[in-house]
Amino acid sequence: MPTSTAYTFRTTTRLPLDETRTRIEAALKAEGFGILTEIDVAATLRVKLGIVRPPYLILGACNPKLADAAIEIEPSIGALLPCNVVLRQAGNADETIVEILDPVAALAIAESEQVAPIAADAAARLRRVLAAVAAGGSAAR
């Protein structure tokens, strides 16, 4: 069941990270998002610091139409994009925690009444993504 923090939406799947990733990417695509960046935090820490951690990925998700609308209003908003989606192994390899940055919380920094509805739209889409992944499918519009 999805939960929230002050700046993320979160759920835990009963699937390994790779399977969860496949589902999250399909659900993101159904909501108009693509993956622009990928950071393998666990691999980076292993290579750079010799620290071994369970799998931990950060995917940079972007909905081009929403990003364009926000950039048109506030050109500096790109510093707050894309929406990060974190996939991390839970207590065992058969569970994955998914956390998505809440665009409303992130874009509130801009203090723009014009950007706020775009952030709300992105947040609604990302909540549907998380709900779809929690339910075992992909989001539908």
C-alpha positions as CSV (number, residue, x, y, z in Angstrom):
1,M,0.0,0.0,0.0
2,P,1.4,3.4,-0.9
3,T,2.5,5.8,1.8
4,S,4.0,9.3,1.8
5,T,6.7,11.2,3.5
6,A,7.1,15.0,3.4
7,Y,8.7,14.7,0.0
8,T,8.1,11.2,-1.5
9,F,5.4,8.7,-2.3
10,R,6.4,5.2,-1.3
11,T,5.4,1.6,-1.6
12,T,7.0,-1.8,-1.2
13,T,6.6,-4.6,-3.8
14,R,7.0,-8.3,-3.2
15,L,9.3,-8.5,-6.3
16,P,13.0,-8.3,-6.9
17,L,14.3,-5.0,-8.1
18,D,14.6,-6.0,-11.7
19,E,11.0,-7.0,-12.0
20,T,9.9,-3.9,-10.1
21,R,11.9,-1.8,-12.5
22,T,10.2,-3.3,-15.5
23,R,6.8,-2.5,-13.9
24,I,7.7,1.0,-12.9
25,E,9.0,1.8,-16.4
26,A,5.8,0.5,-18.0
27,A,3.7,2.5,-15.5
28,L,5.7,5.7,-16.1
29,K,5.4,5.3,-19.8
30,A,1.6,4.9,-19.5
31,E,1.6,8.3,-17.8
32,G,3.8,10.0,-20.4
33,F,7.1,9.8,-18.5
34,G,10.4,8.4,-19.8
35,I,13.7,7.7,-18.0
36,L,16.3,10.4,-18.7
37,T,19.0,9.3,-16.2
38,E,20.0,6.3,-14.2
39,I,22.3,6.3,-11.2
40,D,23.4,3.0,-9.8
41,V,24.2,4.2,-6.3
42,A,25.3,0.8,-5.0
43,A,27.7,0.3,-7.9
44,T,29.1,3.8,-7.5
45,L,29.7,3.3,-3.7
46,R,31.3,0.0,-4.4
47,V,33.7,1.3,-7.0
48,K,34.5,4.7,-5.4
49,L,34.5,3.8,-1.7
50,G,34.7,0.0,-1.5
51,I,31.3,0.0,0.3
52,V,29.0,-2.9,-0.5
53,R,25.3,-2.1,-0.3
54,P,22.1,-3.8,-1.5
55,P,20.9,-2.6,-4.9
56,Y,19.9,1.0,-5.0
57,L,19.0,2.8,-8.2
58,I,17.9,6.4,-8.9
59,L,15.9,6.8,-12.1
60,G,15.3,10.4,-13.4
61,A,11.8,10.4,-14.8
62,C,10.5,13.2,-17.1
63,N,7.2,14.0,-18.7
64,P,8.3,16.2,-21.6
65,K,5.0,18.1,-21.9
66,L,4.9,18.9,-18.2
67,A,8.6,19.8,-18.2
68,D,8.2,22.1,-21.2
69,A,5.2,23.9,-19.6
70,A,7.1,24.4,-16.3
71,I,10.3,25.6,-18.1
72,E,8.2,28.0,-20.2
73,I,6.9,29.6,-17.0
74,E,10.1,29.4,-15.0
75,P,13.3,28.7,-17.0
76,S,15.3,28.0,-13.9
77,I,13.0,25.2,-12.9
78,G,15.3,22.7,-14.7
79,A,17.5,22.7,-11.6
80,L,14.6,20.9,-9.9
81,L,14.0,18.3,-12.7
82,P,13.6,15.4,-13.4
83,C,11.4,13.6,-10.9
84,N,13.6,11.0,-9.1
85,V,12.3,7.5,-8.7
86,V,14.3,5.4,-6.2
87,L,14.3,1.6,-6.3
88,R,16.1,0.0,-3.4
89,Q,16.2,-3.6,-2.2
90,A,14.2,-4.0,1.0
91,G,15.1,-6.5,3.8
92,N,15.4,-9.3,1.3
93,A,16.1,-9.7,-2.4
94,D,12.4,-10.5,-3.1
95,E,11.1,-7.1,-2.0
96,T,11.8,-3.6,-3.4
97,I,11.0,-0.2,-2.0
98,V,9.9,2.3,-4.5
99,E,10.0,6.0,-3.6
100,I,9.1,8.8,-6.0
101,L,9.9,12.5,-5.4
102,D,6.7,14.5,-4.8
103,P,6.8,17.2,-7.5
104,V,4.6,19.4,-5.4
105,A,7.1,19.4,-2.6
106,A,10.1,19.8,-5.0
107,L,8.6,22.5,-7.2
108,A,7.2,24.5,-4.2
109,I,10.8,25.9,-3.9
110,A,10.0,28.0,-7.0
111,E,7.2,29.7,-5.2
112,S,5.3,30.1,-8.5
113,E,1.5,30.0,-8.6
114,Q,1.7,29.2,-12.3
115,V,4.0,26.1,-11.8
116,A,1.9,24.8,-8.9
117,P,-0.8,23.2,-11.2
118,I,1.8,21.6,-13.3
119,A,3.4,20.1,-10.2
120,A,0.0,18.9,-9.0
121,D,-0.6,17.2,-12.4
122,A,2.8,15.5,-12.3
123,A,2.1,14.4,-8.7
124,A,-1.3,12.9,-9.6
125,R,0.3,11.0,-12.5
126,L,3.2,9.7,-10.3
127,R,0.7,8.6,-7.6
128,R,-1.1,6.6,-10.3
129,V,2.2,5.1,-11.3
130,L,3.0,4.1,-7.7
131,A,-0.5,2.7,-7.2
132,A,-0.2,0.6,-10.4
133,V,3.1,-0.8,-9.4
134,A,1.7,-1.6,-5.9
135,A,-1.2,-3.3,-7.5
136,G,1.0,-5.3,-9.9
137,G,0.3,-3.6,-13.2
138,S,0.9,-0.4,-15.2
139,A,-1.0,2.8,-14.9
140,A,-3.8,3.5,-17.3
141,R,-5.2,6.8,-18.4
